[in-house]
Amino acid sequence: MPYPPPRPPAANGPGRCPRCLAEVIWCVTAANRVPLAVDPDRDPAGNQAVRQDHTGRWLTRQLTKDRPTPENDEHLHMPHLKSCPAPAPRRTPGPRITRDRHGVRPVRWQR
């Protein structure tokens, strides 16, 4: 097969958080089409303007200085990452490998 198989579509619409199993709405960001989970309840303090387009797809955009308020049929929601009781595990950095420099020739400005 010369081409890789197509990537499955991102989760969209009502669903559950994979970490805490709370109900969320899976939206696709307007900027780069990345799936983002938002809380299903509307929140006036939220920073995500969520709407549903004519095909039933949930879209979200972050409020910016250029567009600071929700427009037309958008509603404010809070990203689920802020309220998730089971946040993503932190990645621990790998062991640092320190190497001693032996025989390194100094450059002209170090002489």
N, CA, C and O atoms as CSV, one atom per row, in Angstrom:
chain,resi,resn,atom,element,x,y,z
A,1,MET,N,N,0.848,-1.166,0.000
A,1,MET,CA,C,0.000,0.000,0.000
A,1,MET,C,C,0.899,1.236,0.000
A,1,MET,O,O,1.665,1.427,0.944
A,2,PRO,N,N,0.829,2.065,-1.013
A,2,PRO,CA,C,1.758,3.189,-1.095
A,2,PRO,C,C,1.443,4.333,-0.143
A,2,PRO,O,O,2.348,5.079,0.231
A,3,TYR,N,N,0.200,4.490,0.254
A,3,TYR,CA,C,-0.164,5.587,1.128
A,3,TYR,C,C,-0.534,5.065,2.505
A,3,TYR,O,O,-1.093,3.973,2.614
A,4,PRO,N,N,-0.236,5.822,3.569
A,4,PRO,CA,C,-0.645,5.360,4.906
A,4,PRO,C,C,-2.166,5.434,5.043
A,4,PRO,O,O,-2.814,6.233,4.367
A,5,PRO,N,N,-2.727,4.611,5.907
A,5,PRO,CA,C,-4.179,4.661,6.087
A,5,PRO,C,C,-4.591,6.019,6.662
A,5,PRO,O,O,-3.826,6.627,7.410
A,6,PRO,N,N,-5.784,6.499,6.325
A,6,PRO,CA,C,-6.199,7.806,6.835
A,6,PRO,C,C,-6.373,7.788,8.343
A,6,PRO,O,O,-6.766,6.782,8.932
A,7,ARG,N,N,-6.070,8.928,8.951
A,7,ARG,CA,C,-6.202,9.048,10.389
A,7,ARG,C,C,-7.679,9.123,10.752
A,7,ARG,O,O,-8.437,9.800,10.058
A,8,PRO,N,N,-8.114,8.450,11.816
A,8,PRO,CA,C,-9.532,8.529,12.186
A,8,PRO,C,C,-9.902,9.951,12.594
A,8,PRO,O,O,-9.049,10.695,13.078
A,9,PRO,N,N,-11.161,10.335,12.405
A,9,PRO,CA,C,-11.542,11.702,12.764
A,9,PRO,C,C,-11.452,11.927,14.263
A,9,PRO,O,O,-11.564,10.992,15.056
A,10,ALA,N,N,-11.247,13.183,14.637
A,10,ALA,CA,C,-11.161,13.533,16.049
A,10,ALA,C,C,-12.520,13.345,16.705
A,10,ALA,O,O,-13.558,13.488,16.060
A,11,ALA,N,N,-12.502,13.027,17.986
A,11,ALA,CA,C,-13.753,12.895,18.730
A,11,ALA,C,C,-14.469,14.233,18.714
A,11,ALA,O,O,-13.839,15.274,18.902
A,12,ASN,N,N,-15.786,14.220,18.489
A,12,ASN,CA,C,-16.530,15.464,18.400
A,12,ASN,C,C,-17.905,15.257,19.004
A,12,ASN,O,O,-18.577,14.262,18.734
A,13,GLY,N,N,-18.315,16.215,19.829
A,13,GLY,CA,C,-19.623,16.149,20.466
A,13,GLY,C,C,-19.521,15.691,21.909
A,13,GLY,O,O,-18.424,15.614,22.462
A,14,PRO,N,N,-20.658,15.387,22.524
A,14,PRO,CA,C,-20.643,14.945,23.923
A,14,PRO,C,C,-19.862,13.648,24.095
A,14,PRO,O,O,-19.937,12.739,23.269
A,15,GLY,N,N,-19.115,13.590,25.184
A,15,GLY,CA,C,-18.322,12.402,25.476
A,15,GLY,C,C,-17.855,12.432,26.913
A,15,GLY,O,O,-18.434,13.131,27.745
A,16,ARG,N,N,-16.811,11.677,27.210
A,16,ARG,CA,C,-16.277,11.600,28.564
A,16,ARG,C,C,-14.779,11.852,28.538
A,16,ARG,O,O,-14.092,11.545,27.563
A,17,CYS,N,N,-14.293,12.418,29.634
A,17,CYS,CA,C,-12.861,12.647,29.801
A,17,CYS,C,C,-12.186,11.291,30.017
A,17,CYS,O,O,-12.667,10.505,30.833
A,18,PRO,N,N,-11.102,10.992,29.324
A,18,PRO,CA,C,-10.459,9.691,29.506
A,18,PRO,C,C,-9.791,9.516,30.867
A,18,PRO,O,O,-9.538,8.384,31.280
A,19,ARG,N,N,-9.496,10.621,31.582
A,19,ARG,CA,C,-8.819,10.518,32.879
A,19,ARG,C,C,-9.789,10.442,34.041
A,19,ARG,O,O,-9.670,9.567,34.899
A,20,CYS,N,N,-10.765,11.371,34.074
A,20,CYS,CA,C,-11.660,11.420,35.242
A,20,CYS,C,C,-13.069,10.927,34.920
A,20,CYS,O,O,-13.908,10.857,35.817
A,21,LEU,N,N,-13.348,10.585,33.669
A,21,LEU,CA,C,-14.640,10.065,33.208
A,21,LEU,C,C,-15.799,11.036,33.418
A,21,LEU,O,O,-16.954,10.614,33.479
A,22,ALA,N,N,-15.504,12.329,33.529
A,22,ALA,CA,C,-16.554,13.343,33.632
A,22,ALA,C,C,-17.100,13.635,32.238
A,22,ALA,O,O,-16.426,13.424,31.230
A,23,GLU,N,N,-18.336,14.124,32.208
A,23,GLU,CA,C,-18.931,14.463,30.923
A,23,GLU,C,C,-18.284,15.735,30.379
A,23,GLU,O,O,-18.119,16.715,31.106
A,24,VAL,N,N,-17.923,15.713,29.107
A,24,VAL,CA,C,-17.316,16.857,28.431
A,24,VAL,C,C,-17.917,16.963,27.035
A,24,VAL,O,O,-18.610,16.056,26.573
A,25,ILE,N,N,-17.645,18.071,26.379
A,25,ILE,CA,C,-17.975,18.232,24.969
A,25,ILE,C,C,-16.652,18.302,24.215
A,25,ILE,O,O,-15.828,19.179,24.475
A,26,TRP,N,N,-16.455,17.383,23.289
A,26,TRP,CA,C,-15.244,17.389,22.482
A,26,TRP,C,C,-15.464,18.326,21.313
A,26,TRP,O,O,-16.360,18.111,20.496
A,27,CYS,N,N,-14.648,19.367,21.232
A,27,CYS,CA,C,-14.737,20.369,20.167
A,27,CYS,C,C,-13.457,20.328,19.346
A,27,CYS,O,O,-12.444,19.769,19.766
A,28,VAL,N,N,-13.527,20.928,18.182
A,28,VAL,CA,C,-12.354,21.073,17.329
A,28,VAL,C,C,-12.002,22.547,17.318
A,28,VAL,O,O,-12.868,23.392,17.092
A,29,THR,N,N,-10.741,22.863,17.559
A,29,THR,CA,C,-10.331,24.267,17.602
A,29,THR,C,C,-10.372,24.857,16.199
A,29,THR,O,O,-10.082,24.178,15.213
A,30,ALA,N,N,-10.736,26.127,16.129
A,30,ALA,CA,C,-10.839,26.796,14.834
A,30,ALA,C,C,-9.468,27.063,14.236
A,30,ALA,O,O,-9.326,27.095,13.014
A,31,ALA,N,N,-8.455,27.256,15.077
A,31,ALA,CA,C,-7.132,27.639,14.577
A,31,ALA,C,C,-6.434,26.482,13.865
A,31,ALA,O,O,-6.053,26.622,12.703
A,32,ASN,N,N,-6.258,25.349,14.531
A,32,ASN,CA,C,-5.492,24.260,13.928
A,32,ASN,C,C,-6.169,22.901,14.013
A,32,ASN,O,O,-5.499,21.874,13.904
A,33,ARG,N,N,-7.474,22.875,14.205
A,33,ARG,CA,C,-8.269,21.631,14.135
A,33,ARG,C,C,-7.786,20.547,15.093
A,33,ARG,O,O,-7.700,19.374,14.727
A,34,VAL,N,N,-7.474,20.948,16.314
A,34,VAL,CA,C,-7.033,20.016,17.352
A,34,VAL,C,C,-8.219,19.758,18.288
A,34,VAL,O,O,-8.916,20.707,18.647
A,35,PRO,N,N,-8.472,18.509,18.694
A,35,PRO,CA,C,-9.588,18.263,19.611
A,35,PRO,C,C,-9.317,18.859,20.992
A,35,PRO,O,O,-8.205,18.764,21.511
A,36,LEU,N,N,-10.350,19.474,21.580
A,36,LEU,CA,C,-10.247,20.104,22.891
A,36,LEU,C,C,-11.514,19.775,23.670
A,36,LEU,O,O,-12.620,19.926,23.152
A,37,ALA,N,N,-11.357,19.328,24.906
A,37,ALA,CA,C,-12.499,19.017,25.757
A,37,ALA,C,C,-12.887,20.252,26.556
A,37,ALA,O,O,-12.036,20.885,27.179
A,38,VAL,N,N,-14.170,20.593,26.537
A,38,VAL,CA,C,-14.679,21.711,27.329
A,38,VAL,C,C,-15.771,21.183,28.245
A,38,VAL,O,O,-16.416,20.179,27.944
A,39,ASP,N,N,-15.973,21.866,29.367
A,39,ASP,CA,C,-17.037,21.476,30.291
A,39,ASP,C,C,-18.392,21.721,29.631
A,39,ASP,O,O,-18.552,22.711,28.917
A,40,PRO,N,N,-19.370,20.841,29.853
A,40,PRO,CA,C,-20.663,20.995,29.179
A,40,PRO,C,C,-21.485,22.175,29.690
A,40,PRO,O,O,-22.347,22.670,28.963
A,41,ASP,N,N,-21.250,22.640,30.911
A,41,ASP,CA,C,-22.029,23.743,31.459
A,41,ASP,C,C,-21.458,25.071,30.968
A,41,ASP,O,O,-20.242,25.247,30.893
A,42,ARG,N,N,-22.344,25.993,30.638
A,42,ARG,CA,C,-21.905,27.325,30.229
A,42,ARG,C,C,-21.325,28.058,31.428
A,42,ARG,O,O,-21.829,27.946,32.546
A,43,ASP,N,N,-20.265,28.805,31.181
A,43,ASP,CA,C,-19.572,29.505,32.255
A,43,ASP,C,C,-19.228,30.913,31.778
A,43,ASP,O,O,-18.458,31.066,30.830
A,44,PRO,N,N,-19.789,31.956,32.421
A,44,PRO,CA,C,-19.471,33.315,31.971
A,44,PRO,C,C,-18.001,33.684,32.167
A,44,PRO,O,O,-17.524,34.637,31.551
A,45,ALA,N,N,-17.277,32.955,33.006
A,45,ALA,CA,C,-15.854,33.218,33.206
A,45,ALA,C,C,-14.984,32.413,32.247
A,45,ALA,O,O,-13.758,32.515,32.299
A,46,GLY,N,N,-15.593,31.618,31.376
A,46,GLY,CA,C,-14.838,30.779,30.449
A,46,GLY,C,C,-14.151,31.589,29.371
A,46,GLY,O,O,-14.494,32.747,29.133
A,47,ASN,N,N,-13.176,30.970,28.718
A,47,ASN,CA,C,-12.442,31.659,27.666
A,47,ASN,C,C,-12.550,30.949,26.321
A,47,ASN,O,O,-11.816,31.274,25.388
A,48,GLN,N,N,-13.456,29.985,26.214
A,48,GLN,CA,C,-13.662,29.275,24.957
A,48,GLN,C,C,-15.060,29.590,24.430
A,48,GLN,O,O,-16.055,29.360,25.118
A,49,ALA,N,N,-15.131,30.117,23.212
A,49,ALA,CA,C,-16.410,30.381,22.567
A,49,ALA,C,C,-16.768,29.148,21.746
A,49,ALA,O,O,-16.101,28.843,20.758
A,50,VAL,N,N,-17.816,28.442,22.153
A,50,VAL,CA,C,-18.186,27.160,21.553
A,50,VAL,C,C,-19.453,27.348,20.733
A,50,VAL,O,O,-20.388,28.028,21.158
A,51,ARG,N,N,-19.473,26.734,19.549
A,51,ARG,CA,C,-20.671,26.744,18.721
A,51,ARG,C,C,-20.768,25.428,17.976
A,51,ARG,O,O,-19.810,24.660,17.896
A,52,GLN,N,N,-21.945,25.191,17.437
A,52,GLN,CA,C,-22.172,23.991,16.651
A,52,GLN,C,C,-22.528,24.444,15.238
A,52,GLN,O,O,-23.456,25.231,15.052
A,53,ASP,N,N,-21.794,23.951,14.246
A,53,ASP,CA,C,-22.053,24.411,12.885
A,53,ASP,C,C,-23.239,23.671,12.270
A,53,ASP,O,O,-23.874,22.851,12.933
A,54,HIS,N,N,-23.538,23.961,11.001
A,54,HIS,CA,C,-24.721,23.403,10.361
A,54,HIS,C,C,-24.632,21.899,10.123
A,54,HIS,O,O,-25.650,21.260,9.859
A,55,THR,N,N,-23.438,21.324,10.210
A,55,THR,CA,C,-23.300,19.875,10.039
A,55,THR,C,C,-23.352,19.128,11.369
A,55,THR,O,O,-23.284,17.899,11.392
A,56,GLY,N,N,-23.473,19.867,12.486
A,56,GLY,CA,C,-23.515,19.234,13.795
A,56,GLY,C,C,-22.155,19.114,14.454
A,56,GLY,O,O,-22.032,18.510,15.520
A,57,ARG,N,N,-21.157,19.669,13.846
A,57,ARG,CA,C,-19.798,19.603,14.385
A,57,ARG,C,C,-19.604,20.708,15.412
A,57,ARG,O,O,-20.022,21.844,15.191
A,58,TRP,N,N,-18.968,20.379,16.543
A,58,TRP,CA,C,-18.711,21.344,17.608
A,58,TRP,C,C,-17.380,22.015,17.340
A,58,TRP,O,O,-16.360,21.347,17.167
A,59,LEU,N,N,-17.393,23.354,17.304
A,59,LEU,CA,C,-16.189,24.140,17.057
A,59,LEU,C,C,-15.951,25.076,18.232
A,59,LEU,O,O,-16.899,25.514,18.885
A,60,THR,N,N,-14.689,25.381,18.500
A,60,THR,CA,C,-14.345,26.288,19.580
A,60,THR,C,C,-13.233,27.217,19.129
A,60,THR,O,O,-12.406,26.865,18.288
A,61,ARG,N,N,-13.230,28.396,19.701
A,61,ARG,CA,C,-12.139,29.340,19.486
A,61,ARG,C,C,-11.857,30.023,20.806
A,61,ARG,O,O,-12.753,30.198,21.631
A,62,GLN,N,N,-10.624,30.402,21.000
A,62,GLN,CA,C,-10.238,31.105,22.223
A,62,GLN,C,C,-10.516,32.586,22.049
A,62,GLN,O,O,-10.291,33.152,20.979
A,63,LEU,N,N,-11.009,33.209,23.112
A,63,LEU,CA,C,-11.245,34.643,23.058
A,63,LEU,C,C,-9.912,35.384,22.975
A,63,LEU,O,O,-8.959,35.039,23.674
A,64,THR,N,N,-9.850,36.390,22.128
A,64,THR,CA,C,-8.624,37.150,21.928
A,64,THR,C,C,-8.929,38.635,22.088
A,64,THR,O,O,-10.083,39.020,22.276
A,65,LYS,N,N,-7.896,39.463,22.013
A,65,LYS,CA,C,-8.104,40.907,22.091
A,65,LYS,C,C,-8.896,41.410,20.885
A,65,LYS,O,O,-9.671,42.360,21.001
A,66,ASP,N,N,-8.703,40.779,19.739
A,66,ASP,CA,C,-9.434,41.191,18.539
A,66,ASP,C,C,-10.911,40.804,18.615
A,66,ASP,O,O,-11.777,41.554,18.163
A,67,ARG,N,N,-11.193,39.643,19.181
A,67,ARG,CA,C,-12.570,39.161,19.300
A,67,ARG,C,C,-12.804,38.711,20.752
A,67,ARG,O,O,-12.767,37.513,21.036
A,68,PRO,N,N,-13.044,39.658,21.672
A,68,PRO,CA,C,-13.105,39.336,23.101
A,68,PRO,C,C,-14.446,38.820,23.598
A,68,PRO,O,O,-14.533,38.398,24.751
A,69,THR,N,N,-15.487,38.835,22.787
A,69,THR,CA,C,-16.809,38.402,23.237
A,69,THR,C,C,-17.343,37.330,22.299
A,69,THR,O,O,-16.932,37.261,21.141
A,70,PRO,N,N,-18.253,36.497,22.785
A,70,PRO,CA,C,-18.855,35.495,21.895
A,70,PRO,C,C,-19.712,36.178,20.828
A,70,PRO,O,O,-20.325,37.216,21.078
A,71,GLU,N,N,-19.743,35.589,19.658
A,71,GLU,CA,C,-20.483,36.150,18.537
A,71,GLU,C,C,-21.621,35.214,18.133
A,71,GLU,O,O,-21.521,33.998,18.296
A,72,ASN,N,N,-22.689,35.781,17.613
A,72,ASN,CA,C,-23.844,35.060,17.074
A,72,ASN,C,C,-24.313,33.930,17.987
A,72,ASN,O,O,-24.884,34.184,19.047
A,73,ASP,N,N,-24.077,32.701,17.584
A,73,ASP,CA,C,-24.591,31.552,18.337
A,73,ASP,C,C,-23.527,30.887,19.211
A,73,ASP,O,O,-23.657,29.706,19.535
A,74,GLU,N,N,-22.486,31.613,19.598
A,74,GLU,CA,C,-21.435,31.058,20.450
A,74,GLU,C,C,-21.799,31.235,21.926
A,74,GLU,O,O,-22.469,32.194,22.310
A,75,HIS,N,N,-21.345,30.295,22.729
A,75,HIS,CA,C,-21.543,30.339,24.180
A,75,HIS,C,C,-20.197,30.120,24.852
A,75,HIS,O,O,-19.345,29.401,24.330
A,76,LEU,N,N,-20.007,30.744,26.017
A,76,LEU,CA,C,-18.745,30.611,26.743
A,76,LEU,C,C,-18.724,29.332,27.558
A,76,LEU,O,O,-19.683,29.004,28.257
A,77,HIS,N,N,-17.628,28.625,27.457
A,77,HIS,CA,C,-17.387,27.405,28.228
A,77,HIS,C,C,-15.970,27.457,28.762
A,77,HIS,O,O,-15.125,28.194,28.254
A,78,MET,N,N,-15.721,26.666,29.792
A,78,MET,CA,C,-14.386,26.567,30.388
A,78,MET,C,C,-13.713,25.302,29.844
A,78,MET,O,O,-14.367,24.265,29.738
A,79,PRO,N,N,-12.424,25.365,29.496
A,79,PRO,CA,C,-11.717,24.156,29.073
A,79,PRO,C,C,-11.691,23.143,30.219
A,79,PRO,O,O,-11.525,23.511,31.381
A,80,HIS,N,N,-11.857,21.876,29.879
A,80,HIS,CA,C,-11.911,20.843,30.918
A,80,HIS,C,C,-10.561,20.657,31.594
A,80,HIS,O,O,-10.510,20.170,32.723
A,81,LEU,N,N,-9.483,21.025,30.947
A,81,LEU,CA,C,-8.158,20.894,31.570
A,81,LEU,C,C,-8.064,21.690,32.866
A,81,LEU,O,O,-7.345,21.294,33.783
A,82,LYS,N,N,-8.780,22.805,32.951
A,82,LYS,CA,C,-8.749,23.635,34.157
A,82,LYS,C,C,-9.457,22.971,35.331
A,82,LYS,O,O,-9.042,23.140,36.478
A,83,SER,N,N,-10.524,22.215,35.059
A,83,SER,CA,C,-11.329,21.664,36.146
A,83,SER,C,C,-11.180,20.160,36.318
A,83,SER,O,O,-11.863,19.577,37.160
A,84,CYS,N,N,-10.324,19.522,35.560
A,84,CYS,CA,C,-10.166,18.064,35.652
A,84,CYS,C,C,-9.499,17.698,36.981
A,84,CYS,O,O,-8.408,18.188,37.273
A,85,PRO,N,N,-10.142,16.835,37.798
A,85,PRO,CA,C,-9.530,16.454,39.073
A,85,PRO,C,C,-8.342,15.506,38.912
A,85,PRO,O,O,-7.551,15.337,39.840
A,86,ALA,N,N,-8.217,14.894,37.749
A,86,ALA,CA,C,-7.106,13.984,37.494
A,86,ALA,C,C,-6.289,14.543,36.335
A,86,ALA,O,O,-6.450,14.082,35.205
A,87,PRO,N,N,-5.416,15.523,36.577
A,87,PRO,CA,C,-4.670,16.130,35.484
A,87,PRO,C,C,-3.692,15.138,34.860
A,87,PRO,O,O,-3.429,14.066,35.406
A,88,ALA,N,N,-3.175,15.517,33.732
A,88,ALA,CA,C,-2.222,14.663,33.026
A,88,ALA,C,C,-0.988,14.447,33.886
A,88,ALA,O,O,-0.545,15.371,34.568
A,89,PRO,N,N,-0.429,13.252,33.867
A,89,PRO,CA,C,0.778,13.018,34.653
A,89,PRO,C,C,1.936,13.838,34.108
A,89,PRO,O,O,2.080,14.012,32.898
A,90,ARG,N,N,2.756,14.336,35.018
A,90,ARG,CA,C,3.917,15.111,34.595
A,90,ARG,C,C,4.978,14.178,34.063
A,90,ARG,O,O,5.208,13.084,34.579
A,91,ARG,N,N,5.606,14.646,33.026
A,91,ARG,CA,C,6.684,13.846,32.452
A,91,ARG,C,C,7.962,14.158,33.201
A,91,ARG,O,O,8.345,15.321,33.334
A,92,THR,N,N,8.614,13.136,33.686
A,92,THR,CA,C,9.863,13.331,34.408
A,92,THR,C,C,11.000,13.402,33.384
A,92,THR,O,O,11.051,12.596,32.455
A,93,PRO,N,N,11.887,14.341,33.551
A,93,PRO,CA,C,12.993,14.427,32.599
A,93,PRO,C,C,13.925,13.235,32.756
A,93,PRO,O,O,14.089,12.686,33.846
A,94,GLY,N,N,14.511,12.862,31.675
A,94,GLY,CA,C,15.454,11.749,31.703
A,94,GLY,C,C,16.719,12.123,32.443
A,94,GLY,O,O,16.935,13.295,32.749
A,95,PRO,N,N,17.554,11.150,32.732
A,95,PRO,CA,C,18.793,11.459,33.449
A,95,PRO,C,C,19.702,12.318,32.582
A,95,PRO,O,O,19.853,12.077,31.384
A,96,ARG,N,N,20.299,13.318,33.204
A,96,ARG,CA,C,21.234,14.186,32.486
A,96,ARG,C,C,22.571,13.482,32.356
A,96,ARG,O,O,23.118,12.944,33.319
A,97,ILE,N,N,23.060,13.505,31.176
A,97,ILE,CA,C,24.369,12.913,30.931
A,97,ILE,C,C,25.370,14.050,30.883
A,97,ILE,O,O,25.361,14.885,29.979
A,98,THR,N,N,26.227,14.053,31.878
A,98,THR,CA,C,27.252,15.098,31.907
A,98,THR,C,C,28.550,14.504,31.387
A,98,THR,O,O,28.998,13.446,31.828
A,99,ARG,N,N,29.119,15.190,30.472
A,99,ARG,CA,C,30.373,14.713,29.888
A,99,ARG,C,C,31.450,15.749,30.164
A,99,ARG,O,O,31.246,16.949,29.977
A,100,ASP,N,N,32.570,15.273,30.602
A,100,ASP,CA,C,33.707,16.160,30.814
A,100,ASP,C,C,34.358,16.450,29.467
A,100,ASP,O,O,34.492,15.574,28.613
A,101,ARG,N,N,34.747,17.682,29.309
A,101,ARG,CA,C,35.427,18.057,28.076
A,101,ARG,C,C,36.923,17.955,28.295
A,101,ARG,O,O,37.490,18.631,29.153
A,102,HIS,N,N,37.531,17.126,27.529
A,102,HIS,CA,C,38.977,16.958,27.611
A,102,HIS,C,C,39.559,17.301,26.248
A,102,HIS,O,O,39.103,16.822,25.210
A,103,GLY,N,N,40.579,18.144,26.289
A,103,GLY,CA,C,41.278,18.454,25.059
A,103,GLY,C,C,40.496,19.343,24.115
A,103,GLY,O,O,40.692,19.272,22.901
A,104,VAL,N,N,39.622,20.173,24.638
A,104,VAL,CA,C,38.893,21.081,23.766
A,104,VAL,C,C,39.765,22.281,23.483
A,104,VAL,O,O,40.281,22.908,24.408
A,105,ARG,N,N,39.934,22.604,22.232
A,105,ARG,CA,C,40.777,23.720,21.844
A,105,ARG,C,C,40.008,25.024,22.031
A,105,ARG,O,O,38.900,25.153,21.510
A,106,PRO,N,N,40.561,25.996,22.759
A,106,PRO,CA,C,39.853,27.262,22.935
A,106,PRO,C,C,39.827,28.039,21.628
A,106,PRO,O,O,40.759,27.979,20.826
A,107,VAL,N,N,38.762,28.749,21.442
A,107,VAL,CA,C,38.670,29.592,20.253
A,107,VAL,C,C,39.441,30.876,20.503
A,107,VAL,O,O,39.881,31.127,21.625
A,108,ARG,N,N,39.612,31.703,19.454
A,108,ARG,CA,C,40.492,32.861,19.504
A,108,ARG,C,C,40.128,33.834,20.638
A,108,ARG,O,O,41.024,34.345,21.310
A,109,TRP,N,N,38.851,34.095,20.860
A,109,TRP,CA,C,38.490,35.077,21.889
A,109,TRP,C,C,38.660,34.554,23.306
A,109,TRP,O,O,38.570,35.336,24.252
A,110,GLN,N,N,38.903,33.259,23.490
A,110,GLN,CA,C,39.116,32.701,24.814
A,110,GLN,C,C,40.588,32.641,25.201
A,110,GLN,O,O,40.896,32.285,26.338
A,111,ARG,N,N,41.489,32.967,24.317
A,111,ARG,CA,C,42.928,32.869,24.603
A,111,ARG,C,C,43.424,34.024,25.400
A,111,ARG,O,O,44.610,34.089,25.722
